[in-house]
Amino acid sequence: MAALDPSAAAGVPPAPPLMPTIVGLLVVLALVPLAVWLLRRLRVGGAAPAGGLRVVAQLALGPRERVVVVEAGDRCLVLGVSGAGIQRLGTLSRDALPPAATTPLPFVALLRSRLANHARD
């Protein structure tokens, strides 16, 4: 009977069965959506605003320094952010913001339009 199997005659070990590999791959692929759902549920790395805070605008002043306008309810806080810490520079009413501060940045609008066009294709 061994003479009928050419791989046995050549001294080559038989190939391992593919079924355990395929089942393992399917299990891993099934766990990916579960992990994504769990991360969203725990809000790990999510973009959800914390406590109703939202960054409205920011301006880089240097490599580690910037001025940030944060919306908190009906007020906007003007913050100075540096390597040494964060300091409140002032407070604005929401009406005092220019209309451009409440619209998305041009890059964000461009990215959204490109992604929408890509989704249609």
The first five atom37 places (N, CA, C, CB, O) and aatype in JSON, in Angstrom:
{
  "aatype": [12, 0, 0, 10, 3, 14, 15, 0, 0, 0, 7, 19, 14, 14, 0, 14, 14, 10, 12, 14, 16, 9, 19, 7, 10, 10, 19, 19, 10, 0, 10, 19, 14, 10, 0, 19, 17, 10, 10, 1, 1, 10, 1, 19, 7, 7, 0, 0, 14, 0, 7, 7, 10, 1, 19, 19, 0, 5, 10, 0, 10, 7, 14, 1, 6, 1, 19, 19, 19, 19, 6, 0, 7, 3, 1, 4, 10, 19, 10, 7, 19, 15, 7, 0, 7, 9, 5, 1, 10, 7, 16, 10, 15, 1, 3, 0, 10, 14, 14, 0, 0, 16, 16, 14, 10, 14, 13, 19, 0, 10, 10, 1, 15, 1, 10, 0, 2, 8, 0, 1, 3],
  "atom_mask": [
    [1, 1, 1, 1, 1],
    [1, 1, 1, 1, 1],
    [1, 1, 1, 1, 1],
    [1, 1, 1, 1, 1],
    [1, 1, 1, 1, 1],
    [1, 1, 1, 1, 1],
    [1, 1, 1, 1, 1],
    [1, 1, 1, 1, 1],
    [1, 1, 1, 1, 1],
    [1, 1, 1, 1, 1],
    [1, 1, 1, 0, 1],
    [1, 1, 1, 1, 1],
    [1, 1, 1, 1, 1],
    [1, 1, 1, 1, 1],
    [1, 1, 1, 1, 1],
    [1, 1, 1, 1, 1],
    [1, 1, 1, 1, 1],
    [1, 1, 1, 1, 1],
    [1, 1, 1, 1, 1],
    [1, 1, 1, 1, 1],
    [1, 1, 1, 1, 1],
    [1, 1, 1, 1, 1],
    [1, 1, 1, 1, 1],
    [1, 1, 1, 0, 1],
    [1, 1, 1, 1, 1],
    [1, 1, 1, 1, 1],
    [1, 1, 1, 1, 1],
    [1, 1, 1, 1, 1],
    [1, 1, 1, 1, 1],
    [1, 1, 1, 1, 1],
    [1, 1, 1, 1, 1],
    [1, 1, 1, 1, 1],
    [1, 1, 1, 1, 1],
    [1, 1, 1, 1, 1],
    [1, 1, 1, 1, 1],
    [1, 1, 1, 1, 1],
    [1, 1, 1, 1, 1],
    [1, 1, 1, 1, 1],
    [1, 1, 1, 1, 1],
    [1, 1, 1, 1, 1],
    [1, 1, 1, 1, 1],
    [1, 1, 1, 1, 1],
    [1, 1, 1, 1, 1],
    [1, 1, 1, 1, 1],
    [1, 1, 1, 0, 1],
    [1, 1, 1, 0, 1],
    [1, 1, 1, 1, 1],
    [1, 1, 1, 1, 1],
    [1, 1, 1, 1, 1],
    [1, 1, 1, 1, 1],
    [1, 1, 1, 0, 1],
    [1, 1, 1, 0, 1],
    [1, 1, 1, 1, 1],
    [1, 1, 1, 1, 1],
    [1, 1, 1, 1, 1],
    [1, 1, 1, 1, 1],
    [1, 1, 1, 1, 1],
    [1, 1, 1, 1, 1],
    [1, 1, 1, 1, 1],
    [1, 1, 1, 1, 1],
    [1, 1, 1, 1, 1],
    [1, 1, 1, 0, 1],
    [1, 1, 1, 1, 1],
    [1, 1, 1, 1, 1],
    [1, 1, 1, 1, 1],
    [1, 1, 1, 1, 1],
    [1, 1, 1, 1, 1],
    [1, 1, 1, 1, 1],
    [1, 1, 1, 1, 1],
    [1, 1, 1, 1, 1],
    [1, 1, 1, 1, 1],
    [1, 1, 1, 1, 1],
    [1, 1, 1, 0, 1],
    [1, 1, 1, 1, 1],
    [1, 1, 1, 1, 1],
    [1, 1, 1, 1, 1],
    [1, 1, 1, 1, 1],
    [1, 1, 1, 1, 1],
    [1, 1, 1, 1, 1],
    [1, 1, 1, 0, 1],
    [1, 1, 1, 1, 1],
    [1, 1, 1, 1, 1],
    [1, 1, 1, 0, 1],
    [1, 1, 1, 1, 1],
    [1, 1, 1, 0, 1],
    [1, 1, 1, 1, 1],
    [1, 1, 1, 1, 1],
    [1, 1, 1, 1, 1],
    [1, 1, 1, 1, 1],
    [1, 1, 1, 0, 1],
    [1, 1, 1, 1, 1],
    [1, 1, 1, 1, 1],
    [1, 1, 1, 1, 1],
    [1, 1, 1, 1, 1],
    [1, 1, 1, 1, 1],
    [1, 1, 1, 1, 1],
    [1, 1, 1, 1, 1],
    [1, 1, 1, 1, 1],
    [1, 1, 1, 1, 1],
    [1, 1, 1, 1, 1],
    [1, 1, 1, 1, 1],
    [1, 1, 1, 1, 1],
    [1, 1, 1, 1, 1],
    [1, 1, 1, 1, 1],
    [1, 1, 1, 1, 1],
    [1, 1, 1, 1, 1],
    [1, 1, 1, 1, 1],
    [1, 1, 1, 1, 1],
    [1, 1, 1, 1, 1],
    [1, 1, 1, 1, 1],
    [1, 1, 1, 1, 1],
    [1, 1, 1, 1, 1],
    [1, 1, 1, 1, 1],
    [1, 1, 1, 1, 1],
    [1, 1, 1, 1, 1],
    [1, 1, 1, 1, 1],
    [1, 1, 1, 1, 1],
    [1, 1, 1, 1, 1],
    [1, 1, 1, 1, 1],
    [1, 1, 1, 1, 1],
    [1, 1, 1, 1, 1]
  ],
  "atom_positions": [
    [[0.81, -1.19, 0.0], [0.0, 0.0, 0.0], [0.86, 1.26, 0.0], [-0.93, 0.0, 1.19], [0.49, 2.26, -0.6]],
    [[2.0, 1.2, 0.67], [2.88, 2.35, 0.71], [3.44, 2.66, -0.66], [4.0, 2.13, 1.69], [3.81, 3.81, -0.93]],
    [[3.5, 1.67, -1.51], [4.03, 1.9, -2.86], [3.06, 2.71, -3.7], [4.33, 0.56, -3.54], [3.48, 3.33, -4.68]],
    [[1.79, 2.72, -3.36], [0.81, 3.48, -4.12], [0.87, 4.97, -3.84], [-0.57, 2.97, -3.82], [0.45, 5.77, -4.68]],
    [[1.39, 5.37, -2.69], [1.48, 6.78, -2.31], [2.83, 7.33, -2.76], [1.29, 6.96, -0.77], [3.86, 6.97, -2.19]],
    [[2.86, 8.23, -3.81], [4.15, 8.7, -4.3], [4.9, 9.56, -3.29], [3.95, 9.49, -5.57], [6.13, 9.58, -3.3]],
    [[4.2, 10.28, -2.4], [4.91, 11.11, -1.42], [5.62, 10.25, -0.38], [3.94, 12.06, -0.73], [6.67, 10.65, 0.12]],
    [[5.06, 9.08, -0.06], [5.71, 8.19, 0.9], [6.97, 7.6, 0.29], [4.75, 7.06, 1.33], [7.96, 7.4, 0.99]],
    [[6.93, 7.33, -0.99], [8.1, 6.76, -1.64], [9.22, 7.78, -1.75], [7.73, 6.25, -3.03], [10.39, 7.41, -1.7]],
    [[8.88, 9.06, -1.89], [9.9, 10.09, -2.04], [10.42, 10.57, -0.69], [9.35, 11.27, -2.83], [11.38, 11.34, -0.65]],
    [[9.83, 10.15, 0.4], [10.28, 10.56, 1.72], [9.74, 11.92, 2.14], [0.0, 0.0, 0.0], [10.26, 12.51, 3.09]],
    [[8.71, 12.44, 1.47], [8.11, 13.73, 1.79], [6.97, 13.49, 2.77], [7.6, 14.46, 0.5], [6.11, 12.65, 2.53]],
    [[6.96, 14.23, 3.89], [5.87, 14.03, 4.85], [4.55, 14.52, 4.25], [6.17, 14.77, 6.18], [4.56, 15.43, 3.42]],
    [[3.44, 13.95, 4.65], [2.15, 14.37, 4.1], [1.81, 15.8, 4.56], [1.03, 13.39, 4.53], [2.23, 16.23, 5.64]],
    [[1.06, 16.51, 3.72], [0.67, 17.9, 4.05], [-0.33, 17.89, 5.19], [0.07, 18.62, 2.8], [-1.19, 17.01, 5.26]],
    [[-0.23, 18.88, 6.09], [-1.2, 18.93, 7.18], [-2.58, 19.3, 6.63], [-0.76, 19.95, 8.25], [-2.69, 19.96, 5.6]],
    [[-3.62, 18.88, 7.31], [-4.97, 19.19, 6.84], [-5.25, 20.7, 6.94], [-6.03, 18.39, 7.65], [-4.79, 21.35, 7.88]],
    [[-5.99, 21.24, 5.99], [-6.27, 22.68, 5.96], [-7.47, 23.07, 6.82], [-6.52, 23.11, 4.53], [-7.64, 24.25, 7.13]],
    [[-8.28, 22.13, 7.21], [-9.52, 22.45, 7.94], [-9.24, 23.19, 9.26], [-10.3, 21.17, 8.22], [-9.92, 24.19, 9.51]],
    [[-8.3, 22.8, 10.11], [-8.06, 23.56, 11.35], [-7.6, 25.0, 11.07], [-7.02, 22.85, 12.2], [-7.95, 25.91, 11.82]],
    [[-6.82, 25.2, 10.02], [-6.37, 26.54, 9.67], [-7.54, 27.4, 9.23], [-5.32, 26.48, 8.57], [-7.64, 28.56, 9.63]],
    [[-8.41, 26.86, 8.42], [-9.57, 27.62, 7.93], [-10.51, 27.95, 9.08], [-10.32, 26.82, 6.85], [-11.02, 29.07, 9.16]],
    [[-10.75, 27.0, 9.97], [-11.63, 27.25, 11.12], [-11.02, 28.32, 12.03], [-11.87, 25.94, 11.92], [-11.74, 29.19, 12.52]],
    [[-9.73, 28.26, 12.25], [-9.06, 29.28, 13.08], [-9.18, 30.66, 12.46], [0.0, 0.0, 0.0], [-9.41, 31.64, 13.17]],
    [[-9.01, 30.75, 11.16], [-9.14, 32.02, 10.46], [-10.56, 32.57, 10.57], [-8.75, 31.87, 8.99], [-10.75, 33.76, 10.79]],
    [[-11.55, 31.71, 10.43], [-12.95, 32.15, 10.56], [-13.25, 32.64, 11.97], [-13.9, 31.01, 10.18], [-14.01, 33.59, 12.16]],
    [[-12.68, 31.98, 12.97], [-12.89, 32.43, 14.35], [-12.29, 33.81, 14.57], [-12.27, 31.42, 15.35], [-12.93, 34.67, 15.18]],
    [[-11.09, 34.03, 14.07], [-10.44, 35.34, 14.22], [-11.26, 36.41, 13.5], [-9.0, 35.31, 13.68], [-11.47, 37.5, 14.05]],
    [[-11.7, 36.13, 12.29], [-12.5, 37.09, 11.54], [-13.84, 37.39, 12.22], [-12.75, 36.58, 10.12], [-14.35, 38.5, 12.13]],
    [[-14.4, 36.41, 12.91], [-15.65, 36.63, 13.64], [-15.41, 37.47, 14.89], [-16.29, 35.29, 14.03], [-16.32, 38.17, 15.34]],
    [[-14.22, 37.41, 15.46], [-13.92, 38.17, 16.67], [-13.63, 39.65, 16.39], [-12.74, 37.56, 17.38], [-13.74, 40.47, 17.3]],
    [[-13.27, 40.01, 15.16], [-12.94, 41.4, 14.83], [-14.16, 42.31, 15.03], [-12.44, 41.5, 13.38], [-14.03, 43.32, 15.72]],
    [[-15.35, 42.01, 14.47], [-16.5, 42.89, 14.73], [-16.87, 42.96, 16.21], [-17.7, 42.42, 13.92], [-17.31, 44.0, 16.69]],
    [[-16.7, 41.86, 16.91], [-16.98, 41.86, 18.35], [-16.03, 42.8, 19.08], [-16.87, 40.44, 18.92], [-16.46, 43.52, 19.98]],
    [[-14.77, 42.81, 18.71], [-13.8, 43.71, 19.34], [-14.1, 45.17, 19.02], [-12.38, 43.37, 18.89], [-13.97, 46.03, 19.88]],
    [[-14.51, 45.45, 17.79], [-14.86, 46.82, 17.41], [-16.07, 47.28, 18.2], [-15.14, 46.91, 15.89], [-16.09, 48.4, 18.7]],
    [[-17.08, 46.43, 18.32], [-18.28, 46.78, 19.1], [-17.91, 47.04, 20.56], [-19.34, 45.66, 19.0], [-18.41, 47.99, 21.16]],
    [[-17.06, 46.21, 21.11], [-16.67, 46.37, 22.51], [-15.89, 47.67, 22.71], [-15.82, 45.18, 22.96], [-16.12, 48.36, 23.71]],
    [[-14.99, 48.01, 21.79], [-14.23, 49.25, 21.92], [-15.15, 50.47, 21.81], [-13.14, 49.32, 20.84], [-14.96, 51.45, 22.53]],
    [[-16.13, 50.43, 20.92], [-17.08, 51.53, 20.83], [-17.93, 51.63, 22.08], [-17.97, 51.37, 19.6], [-18.23, 52.72, 22.56]],
    [[-18.32, 50.49, 22.61], [-19.14, 50.47, 23.83], [-18.39, 51.07, 25.01], [-19.57, 49.02, 24.16], [-18.98, 51.77, 25.84]],
    [[-17.1, 50.8, 25.09], [-16.28, 51.33, 26.17], [-15.73, 52.72, 25.86], [-15.12, 50.38, 26.45], [-15.08, 53.35, 26.69]],
    [[-16.01, 53.21, 24.64], [-15.58, 54.53, 24.18], [-14.06, 54.68, 24.22], [-16.22, 55.62, 25.02], [-13.54, 55.74, 24.57]],
    [[-13.36, 53.63, 23.86], [-11.9, 53.68, 23.79], [-11.53, 54.24, 22.44], [-11.26, 52.27, 24.02], [-11.85, 53.66, 21.4]],
    [[-10.84, 55.38, 22.43], [-10.44, 56.0, 21.18], [-11.58, 56.61, 20.4], [0.0, 0.0, 0.0], [-11.41, 56.96, 19.23]],
    [[-12.73, 56.75, 21.03], [-13.88, 57.32, 20.34], [-13.78, 58.82, 20.22], [0.0, 0.0, 0.0], [-13.04, 59.46, 20.95]],
    [[-14.54, 59.37, 19.3], [-14.53, 60.81, 19.08], [-15.7, 61.48, 19.79], [-14.58, 61.11, 17.59], [-16.02, 62.63, 19.5]],
    [[-16.32, 60.79, 20.72], [-17.45, 61.37, 21.42], [-16.97, 62.48, 22.34], [-18.21, 60.29, 22.23], [-15.98, 62.31, 23.05]],
    [[-17.66, 63.62, 22.33], [-17.23, 64.72, 23.2], [-17.38, 64.35, 24.67], [-18.02, 65.98, 22.89], [-18.37, 63.72, 25.06]],
    [[-16.43, 64.75, 25.45], [-16.44, 64.43, 26.88], [-17.12, 65.55, 27.65], [-15.01, 64.21, 27.4], [-16.63, 66.68, 27.66]],
    [[-18.22, 65.26, 28.28], [-18.9, 66.24, 29.13], [-19.43, 67.44, 28.38], [0.0, 0.0, 0.0], [-19.54, 68.52, 28.96]],
    [[-19.76, 67.31, 27.11], [-20.31, 68.42, 26.34], [-19.27, 69.41, 25.86], [0.0, 0.0, 0.0], [-19.63, 70.51, 25.44]],
    [[-18.01, 69.06, 25.91], [-16.95, 69.94, 25.43], [-16.66, 69.63, 23.96], [-15.66, 69.79, 26.28], [-16.7, 68.48, 23.54]],
    [[-16.37, 70.7, 23.2], [-16.06, 70.53, 21.79], [-15.04, 71.58, 21.38], [-17.34, 70.64, 20.91], [-15.2, 72.76, 21.7]],
    [[-13.99, 71.16, 20.69], [-12.99, 72.1, 20.19], [-13.56, 72.78, 18.96], [-11.63, 71.37, 19.86], [-13.89, 72.12, 17.97]],
    [[-13.7, 74.11, 19.03], [-14.28, 74.88, 17.94], [-13.2, 75.32, 16.97], [-15.03, 76.09, 18.48], [-13.39, 75.22, 15.76]],
    [[-12.08, 75.82, 17.48], [-10.99, 76.3, 16.62], [-9.69, 76.19, 17.39], [-11.24, 77.77, 16.17], [-9.66, 76.16, 18.62]],
    [[-8.6, 76.14, 16.62], [-7.28, 76.13, 17.24], [-6.29, 76.76, 16.29], [-6.85, 74.7, 17.62], [-6.43, 76.69, 15.07]],
    [[-5.28, 77.37, 16.88], [-4.26, 78.05, 16.12], [-2.9, 77.7, 16.71], [-4.49, 79.59, 16.11], [-2.63, 77.96, 17.88]],
    [[-2.04, 77.11, 15.88], [-0.69, 76.75, 16.34], [0.17, 78.0, 16.39], [-0.05, 75.68, 15.42], [0.23, 78.76, 15.42]],
    [[0.83, 78.21, 17.51], [1.73, 79.35, 17.69], [3.18, 78.93, 17.61], [1.46, 80.03, 19.01], [4.06, 79.77, 17.4]],
    [[3.44, 77.68, 17.76], [4.79, 77.13, 17.73], [4.7, 75.63, 17.66], [0.0, 0.0, 0.0], [3.61, 75.08, 17.48]],
    [[5.83, 74.94, 17.81], [5.79, 73.48, 17.72], [5.0, 72.82, 18.85], [7.19, 72.94, 17.72], [4.44, 71.74, 18.65]],
    [[4.94, 73.44, 20.02], [4.21, 72.85, 21.14], [3.22, 73.8, 21.77], [5.18, 72.39, 22.19], [2.63, 73.49, 22.8]],
    [[3.02, 74.96, 21.17], [2.12, 75.96, 21.74], [0.97, 76.23, 20.78], [2.88, 77.26, 22.06], [1.16, 76.3, 19.57]],
    [[-0.22, 76.38, 21.35], [-1.37, 76.71, 20.53], [-2.44, 77.39, 21.36], [-1.94, 75.45, 19.86], [-2.47, 77.27, 22.58]],
    [[-3.32, 78.11, 20.67], [-4.5, 78.72, 21.29], [-5.68, 77.91, 20.81], [-4.65, 80.26, 20.92], [-5.84, 77.68, 19.62]],
    [[-6.52, 77.47, 21.75], [-7.65, 76.61, 21.44], [-8.92, 77.26, 21.97], [-7.46, 75.19, 22.04], [-8.94, 77.77, 23.09]],
    [[-9.98, 77.26, 21.17], [-11.3, 77.72, 21.6], [-12.15, 76.48, 21.82], [-11.96, 78.71, 20.55], [-12.38, 75.71, 20.89]],
    [[-12.63, 76.29, 23.05], [-13.41, 75.12, 23.42], [-14.81, 75.57, 23.77], [-12.75, 74.36, 24.6], [-14.99, 76.48, 24.58]],
    [[-15.81, 74.94, 23.17], [-17.21, 75.25, 23.46], [-17.67, 74.41, 24.65], [-18.11, 74.99, 22.21], [-17.54, 73.18, 24.65]],
    [[-18.21, 75.08, 25.65], [-18.73, 74.41, 26.84], [-20.11, 75.01, 27.14], [-17.76, 74.57, 28.07], [-20.21, 76.05, 27.8]],
    [[-21.14, 74.36, 26.66], [-22.49, 74.9, 26.83], [-22.69, 76.14, 25.98], [0.0, 0.0, 0.0], [-22.48, 76.09, 24.77]],
    [[-23.09, 77.26, 26.6], [-23.31, 78.5, 25.85], [-22.09, 79.42, 25.91], [-24.53, 79.23, 26.39], [-22.15, 80.55, 25.43]],
    [[-21.0, 78.97, 26.49], [-19.78, 79.76, 26.6], [-18.67, 79.1, 25.8], [-19.36, 79.92, 28.08], [-18.7, 77.9, 25.54]],
    [[-17.7, 79.91, 25.42], [-16.52, 79.39, 24.75], [-15.3, 79.83, 25.54], [-16.44, 79.89, 23.27], [-15.12, 81.02, 25.83]],
    [[-14.46, 78.88, 25.88], [-13.24, 79.15, 26.63], [-12.08, 79.29, 25.65], [-12.96, 78.04, 27.67], [-11.92, 78.47, 24.75]],
    [[-11.28, 80.31, 25.85], [-10.07, 80.5, 25.07], [-8.93, 80.0, 25.94], [-9.87, 82.0, 24.62], [-8.65, 80.57, 27.0]],
    [[-8.25, 78.94, 25.48], [-7.22, 78.29, 26.28], [-5.87, 78.4, 25.59], [-7.58, 76.82, 26.54], [-5.78, 78.32, 24.37]],
    [[-4.85, 78.56, 26.38], [-3.48, 78.49, 25.89], [-2.91, 77.14, 26.27], [0.0, 0.0, 0.0], [-2.89, 76.78, 27.45]],
    [[-2.46, 76.4, 25.3], [-1.94, 75.06, 25.53], [-0.46, 75.05, 25.17], [-2.72, 73.99, 24.69], [-0.07, 75.45, 24.07]],
    [[0.37, 74.6, 26.12], [1.81, 74.51, 25.88], [2.33, 73.26, 26.57], [2.55, 75.78, 26.4], [1.57, 72.52, 27.2]],
    [[3.62, 73.03, 26.44], [4.23, 71.89, 27.1], [4.16, 71.99, 28.61], [0.0, 0.0, 0.0], [4.19, 70.97, 29.3]],
    [[4.06, 73.21, 29.13], [4.01, 73.42, 30.58], [2.61, 73.19, 31.15], [4.48, 74.81, 30.92], [2.47, 72.99, 32.36]],
    [[1.58, 73.23, 30.31], [0.23, 73.02, 30.8], [-0.8, 73.78, 29.99], [0.0, 0.0, 0.0], [-0.53, 74.23, 28.88]],
    [[-1.99, 73.9, 30.56], [-3.12, 74.58, 29.92], [-3.54, 75.74, 30.81], [-4.32, 73.61, 29.65], [-3.65, 75.58, 32.02]],
    [[-3.76, 76.89, 30.19], [-4.15, 78.07, 30.95], [-5.31, 78.76, 30.25], [-2.95, 79.05, 31.12], [-5.31, 78.9, 29.03]],
    [[-6.32, 79.19, 31.04], [-7.45, 79.91, 30.46], [-7.03, 81.34, 30.17], [-8.68, 79.88, 31.4], [-6.57, 82.06, 31.06]],
    [[-7.19, 81.73, 28.91], [-6.84, 83.08, 28.5], [-8.03, 84.01, 28.55], [-6.24, 83.07, 27.11], [-7.88, 85.22, 28.71]],
    [[-9.22, 83.45, 28.4], [-10.41, 84.28, 28.41], [-11.65, 83.45, 28.15], [0.0, 0.0, 0.0], [-11.58, 82.23, 27.96]],
    [[-12.8, 84.13, 28.16], [-14.09, 83.5, 27.92], [-14.86, 84.33, 26.91], [-14.89, 83.34, 29.24], [-14.85, 85.56, 26.97]],
    [[-15.51, 83.67, 25.98], [-16.33, 84.34, 24.98], [-17.75, 83.8, 25.07], [-15.76, 84.13, 23.56], [-17.98, 82.67, 25.49]],
    [[-18.71, 84.64, 24.66], [-20.06, 84.11, 24.51], [-20.12, 83.4, 23.16], [-21.15, 85.23, 24.62], [-19.32, 83.69, 22.27]],
    [[-21.04, 82.51, 23.02], [-21.13, 81.76, 21.76], [-21.46, 82.67, 20.59], [-22.19, 80.66, 21.88], [-21.07, 82.4, 19.45]],
    [[-22.17, 83.75, 20.85], [-22.53, 84.7, 19.79], [-21.32, 85.5, 19.31], [-23.62, 85.65, 20.28], [-21.34, 86.05, 18.21]],
    [[-20.27, 85.57, 20.11], [-19.1, 86.37, 19.75], [-18.21, 85.67, 18.73], [-18.3, 86.7, 20.99], [-17.32, 86.3, 18.15]],
    [[-18.43, 84.37, 18.51], [-17.6, 83.65, 17.55], [-17.97, 84.04, 16.13], [-17.75, 82.15, 17.74], [-19.14, 84.22, 15.82]],
    [[-16.98, 84.18, 15.28], [-17.28, 84.43, 13.87], [-17.91, 83.18, 13.25], [-16.0, 84.84, 13.09], [-17.67, 82.07, 13.74]],
    [[-18.71, 83.33, 12.19], [-19.35, 82.16, 11.59], [-18.35, 81.12, 11.11], [-20.21, 82.59, 10.43], [-18.67, 79.93, 11.1]],
    [[-17.17, 81.53, 10.71], [-16.17, 80.57, 10.22], [-15.7, 79.64, 11.34], [-14.96, 81.31, 9.63], [-15.24, 78.53, 11.06]],
    [[-15.8, 80.07, 12.58], [-15.33, 79.23, 13.68], [-16.27, 78.06, 13.94], [-15.18, 80.06, 14.94], [-15.86, 77.06, 14.53]],
    [[-17.51, 78.16, 13.52], [-18.45, 77.08, 13.77], [-18.62, 76.17, 12.57], [-19.79, 77.65, 14.17], [-19.29, 75.15, 12.67]],
    [[-18.02, 76.51, 11.42], [-18.08, 75.65, 10.25], [-16.84, 74.78, 10.21], [-18.21, 76.48, 8.95], [-15.81, 75.15, 10.78]],
    [[-16.91, 73.62, 9.54], [-15.74, 72.76, 9.5], [-14.59, 73.41, 8.73], [-16.1, 71.42, 8.88], [-14.8, 74.27, 7.87]],
    [[-13.4, 72.99, 9.05], [-12.22, 73.47, 8.35], [-12.28, 73.05, 6.88], [-10.93, 72.93, 9.02], [-12.91, 72.04, 6.57]],
    [[-11.66, 73.81, 5.98], [-11.71, 73.45, 4.56], [-11.19, 72.03, 4.29], [-10.91, 74.44, 3.74], [-11.74, 71.33, 3.44]],
    [[-10.16, 71.62, 4.99], [-9.63, 70.28, 4.79], [-10.66, 69.23, 5.17], [-8.35, 70.08, 5.6], [-10.81, 68.22, 4.47]],
    [[-11.38, 69.45, 6.26], [-12.39, 68.5, 6.71], [-13.52, 68.43, 5.69], [-12.95, 68.9, 8.11], [-13.99, 67.33, 5.36]],
    [[-13.95, 69.57, 5.17], [-15.01, 69.58, 4.16], [-14.55, 68.87, 2.89], [-15.43, 71.02, 3.83], [-15.31, 68.11, 2.3]],
    [[-13.3, 69.1, 2.48], [-12.76, 68.43, 1.3], [-12.69, 66.93, 1.51], [-11.37, 68.99, 0.96], [-13.04, 66.15, 0.63]],
    [[-12.22, 66.51, 2.68], [-12.13, 65.09, 2.99], [-13.5, 64.44, 2.98], [-11.46, 64.88, 4.34], [-13.66, 63.34, 2.44]],
    [[-14.5, 65.1, 3.57], [-15.86, 64.55, 3.57], [-16.4, 64.39, 2.15], [-16.8, 65.45, 4.39], [-17.01, 63.38, 1.83]],
    [[-16.17, 65.39, 1.3], [-16.69, 65.3, -0.07], [-15.98, 64.19, -0.84], [-16.52, 66.64, -0.79], [-16.62, 63.47, -1.61]],
    [[-14.67, 64.05, -0.65], [-13.94, 62.99, -1.35], [-14.4, 61.6, -0.89], [-12.43, 63.14, -1.12], [-14.54, 60.68, -1.7]],
    [[-14.63, 61.47, 0.42], [-15.1, 60.18, 0.92], [-16.5, 59.87, 0.42], [-15.08, 60.15, 2.45], [-16.81, 58.72, 0.11]],
    [[-17.36, 60.9, 0.33], [-18.71, 60.7, -0.19], [-18.66, 60.3, -1.66], [-19.56, 61.97, -0.01], [-19.4, 59.41, -2.09]],
    [[-17.8, 60.95, -2.44], [-17.65, 60.58, -3.86], [-17.1, 59.18, -4.02], [-16.73, 61.58, -4.58], [-17.52, 58.43, -4.91]],
    [[-16.16, 58.81, -3.15], [-15.56, 57.48, -3.21], [-16.6, 56.41, -2.87], [-14.36, 57.38, -2.25], [-16.6, 55.33, -3.46]],
    [[-17.48, 56.7, -1.93], [-18.51, 55.75, -1.53], [-19.52, 55.53, -2.66], [-19.23, 56.24, -0.26], [-20.07, 54.43, -2.79]],
    [[-19.76, 56.55, -3.47], [-20.7, 56.42, -4.59], [-20.14, 55.58, -5.72], [-21.09, 57.79, -5.11], [-20.88, 54.93, -6.45]],
    [[-18.81, 55.59, -5.87], [-18.18, 54.86, -6.99], [-18.19, 53.38, -6.8], [-16.78, 55.31, -7.18], [-17.7, 52.65, -7.66]]
  ]
}
